Amino acid sequence: MSGFLLAGAAMADEAGMALAQRVYDRLDGDDATSAVTMALVEEGRSPRLRSMLLYRRSAPEGEVSTLIRFTEPADIEGTGLLTIDAADGASNQWIYLPAMQRVRRVDSNRKGGRFVNSDYYYEDLRDRKPSMDEHRLLGREVVDGVECDVLESIPVEAGNSVYKRRVSWIDPASHLPLRIDFFEKDPQAPSKRLRVERREQVQGYWTVMDSTLTDLGSGHQTRLTVRSIAYDRSLPERLFSSKALEDERMEREFRP
Amino acid sequence: MLRSWLQRILLRVTQPQLLRRRPAMAIILIIHLICGALLLRLELNNAPELYFPSDAPATVLERELRAEFPNDEILIALFEGDDLYSSEVLGALDRVAGRMEAHPDVDRVFSVTRVDHIAGSADGFVVEPLIDPERLDEGTADERLQRVLADRFMPGWLASRDGKVLALVVRTHKLQESRQRQSVEQALYDAVGEEAVDERLTAVAGTVALDAAQLCSMVRDTLVFTPLVMGLGLALLYWVVGRIVPIVIGAVAMSTVVIACVGLIAALGLPYTLVTAMIPTLLSAYTVGNLLHLYAALKRMRDAGFRRPKRVVFALQSVHSPAMFNVLTTAAGMISLVLVPIPPIQVFGAISAVGVVVIYFVVFYLVPPLLVKYDRGPWPKSGGGFAWTKRISYAFASFGMRRAGWVVGGAVVLAVAAIPLALKVQAESDLLKFFTASHPLTQSTDRVERTLVGVTALEIVIDGPGRDAFKDAKRLQAIKALQMQVEALPEVDRSLSMMDIVEEMHWAFNEEDEAFRRLPDDDRLLSQLLLIYDGRDLQELVNNEYQRMRILLNVNVHGANEIQGVIDRIEALIATVDDPALKWELAGYGRLFADQEDLLVVGQLHSFLGAFGQIFLIMFLLWRSLPAAVIGMIPNLAPLFFVFTLMGGTGIPLDMATVLIAGVVLGITVDDTIHLFHNYLARREQGRSVVFSVARSFEASGRAVVAISLLLVSQFLLLGTSSFVPTSNFGLLTATGLLAGQLMELLMLPALLVLWGRFRTRHRFLSA
């Protein structure tokens, strides 16, 4: 998911725009299947762990579909979220609650809504085209021993993002942002910070295996750890349908 | 060796050396320069939290809560008109909200364009803006009105049911200073002005406005009344002494005392609150009183034909001993206030006690060299404008002596008759009552509560037995049942809890079927609804552990007693909830004030006993006689009783201002007793009769005592003209207490002395 997030995060001066485009175009396979652990970490308390499966498919015409299925803990097992980001930037989203056995379409244009009470906003999980922001290269800085390009991205239309600006530290080799600062209210003081803790090349694709998103106000953290990931498994289109969302059996065979 | 060393110190202290003029002036100048510079860093702050001890249970709970949940401090702006739902006005109000959200001290702004609306449809579920400010060109004003009124949470909170009122509620971060609150309030007025909706703004209320208004009143009173009280004191002093030079010297003395004490507050980094703001007026008034004792002695020495510097030295010697004990007793009265566990009152007590010592130092060390150097002219023979006070004091004393039994008996009868009134005094912390009924804040609050909901915030805090305690559907249903009972109380206008949000999600997920506007029965469904909730409101009502939740209440009463009544009723309802695993507490702004009532009552009792004990001990040490100390205390307790009777009769509560009065009045009135008793005992030691000794001491000291009392009473009465109720009550009641103390001093002290004399004679006769 972080890769998904990070790909969308990058984004005007010419060099800035070019870098944002390179980040967006970074190779990440036609599809990916991953088993992820989400840990909600609060100081002084034991982390709250959730397990989920993520299926992502990029269609040749530019549409990106994502299916998330929670597998643990028991009370939320089977809960699913399907997101389809069209090539034109439009987005559709559905939720399935097994306790109700019902799929519901949810508002996909909502800004600032929290994804399953984590520090991620739904906006962070969506495909964000480079053209939606103005990009500027701020310089170079070292992050975790890697000299990164520092890229500032400001929404073209203030209304299309909950953030006033984002600053990303991009590794020139992998084109992965190793750190992103998110600015919500105050354009000078970040409210959230994403850090990549570990990255690996899997099947030749650079993959964020472990990342932490910190709410800088409360100190609350959301850590995403990829337990396993597989690319290019030819995930079928039917896996990203309302029917598959409702019927877990349809995606079982594609589990990693 | 030690003994002779102590004796030298005692002699030095009891017989002050006359300082040279230059060192005295240098000290005065240095005090002004240093303390004047310190004034620049004086922190004007009357933040409500300053009034709560950091270890009080309500304060501890408050700190814990704010670490997890947002602050409950708000500023409410009320907009009225027939076109509020037009796209123009809603757009402007949304921009006002946007400007306010950009303020660094603002956490969140609630308005109909900035709150979520949970809705369901045939195939979907949506959490969307109630009124989308970006789509105001769509639909009509009437449609927008209907949408707002159909929302579960809006009517009565952000919108009135008749559609003519909209509110903007600004919630701040946890603020530490009143100036921050003033800044938030000013930002609101600026934003409203810039968006040209000021004509529709009809009320601004809430805790932020309350603190800002208090700071404003406090600063105004300090700027107006400190110079006025000083000016009045100097004018009356001139009337008494009839000479300009001693008045100028008096002004220098007052200024030195006041600037030193306010500078000390700044140096210690203590906040200058509405309570400590009374220190300058109190100390300047008390400085005039001490000066008058010195000037009266100076005049006697002039009349006796002494020339400079002897007349100043002799005057000093004649009043120094009682003056020193005055300082001790008055400081004891003031310092007793540190026993009131409310920090600004403790600061008032401690700084006033230091101030009294500073007054002693200024009047008996710094003023005399100036008098020696500059006071050259003749003093009026007639005795100035207060010449008639001598006749009055003597007339009262004569009556007291002649009708001793009647006076004491009458006082006892009056005291017994007044007990029911004195017992009616109620401790109360109602900050709104610090303002008159015509004050804009009082009227704004009334308007908000008439059109929307009460502004007092109370919170029911519930702790569950562990993580996910509130993902238990049955438990939530039981708590929801309690919430409904609480909401049915007439004082509770509105309640909000996580259960309301879950109910709304359940309803929306089921195509807005009213049958589902209830809590789910299934724990899994509850967990799943909670998982997918993506708004901000839930996190403000239950913590991330789902172990602690709060039910927010808007209560329409303000006083500590009324709030305590609501708390008692809620606690009675809580007692009926059958879930021993839950721990319940009442919190929020309202709880803090309800608890303050206990602090005031206990504090008043402790400070009174502290002052009484210290002053009694000082009198006992001074006269080395238990009966003398008892007789000395009785006329000083009477005015306190009178003040409490007056408070009980007129309904003036014991609050942050009136709790000061006992210590101040006891500390000041006891001065007269010491002067009169000192003279009386001196004559008795010379072998004079009781009646002669009483008569002569009232003749000698009565004039100064009466004149000083009238001076102080006039100065405190001046405070009574303030429109800020704490200042006004403090001034009026202190003046009343001092006046009553004066009457008791003139009537009862002679009567008691005569009765005591008779008793001793009879006792001796019987023993013989």
Boltz contact constraints between the chains, C-beta under 6 A:
constraints:
  - contact:
      token1: [A, 42]
      token2: [B, 544]
      max_distance: 6.0
  - contact:
      token1: [A, 75]
      token2: [B, 524]
      max_distance: 6.0
  - contact:
      token1: [A, 75]
      token2: [B, 527]
      max_distance: 6.0
  - contact:
      token1: [A, 76]
      token2: [B, 527]
      max_distance: 6.0
  - contact:
      token1: [A, 76]
      token2: [B, 528]
      max_distance: 6.0
  - contact:
      token1: [A, 76]
      token2: [B, 531]
      max_distance: 6.0
  - contact:
      token1: [A, 79]
      token2: [B, 528]
      max_distance: 6.0
  - contact:
      token1: [A, 95]
      token2: [B, 532]
      max_distance: 6.0
  - contact:
      token1: [A, 97]
      token2: [B, 528]
      max_distance: 6.0
  - contact:
      token1: [A, 99]
      token2: [B, 522]
      max_distance: 6.0
  - contact:
      token1: [A, 99]
      token2: [B, 524]
      max_distance: 6.0
  - contact:
      token1: [A, 99]
      token2: [B, 525]
      max_distance: 6.0
  - contact:
      token1: [A, 99]
      token2: [B, 528]
      max_distance: 6.0
  - contact:
      token1: [A, 104]
      token2: [B, 124]
      max_distance: 6.0
  - contact:
      token1: [A, 104]
      token2: [B, 125]
      max_distance: 6.0
  - contact:
      token1: [A, 105]
      token2: [B, 123]
      max_distance: 6.0
  - contact:
      token1: [A, 105]
      token2: [B, 124]
      max_distance: 6.0
  - contact:
      token1: [A, 106]
      token2: [B, 125]
      max_distance: 6.0
  - contact:
      token1: [A, 107]
      token2: [B, 126]
      max_distance: 6.0
  - contact:
      token1: [A, 107]
      token2: [B, 128]
      max_distance: 6.0
  - contact:
      token1: [A, 113]
      token2: [B, 534]
      max_distance: 6.0
  - contact:
      token1: [A, 114]
      token2: [B, 534]
      max_distance: 6.0
  - contact:
      token1: [A, 116]
      token2: [B, 531]
      max_distance: 6.0
  - contact:
      token1: [A, 159]
      token2: [B, 134]
      max_distance: 6.0
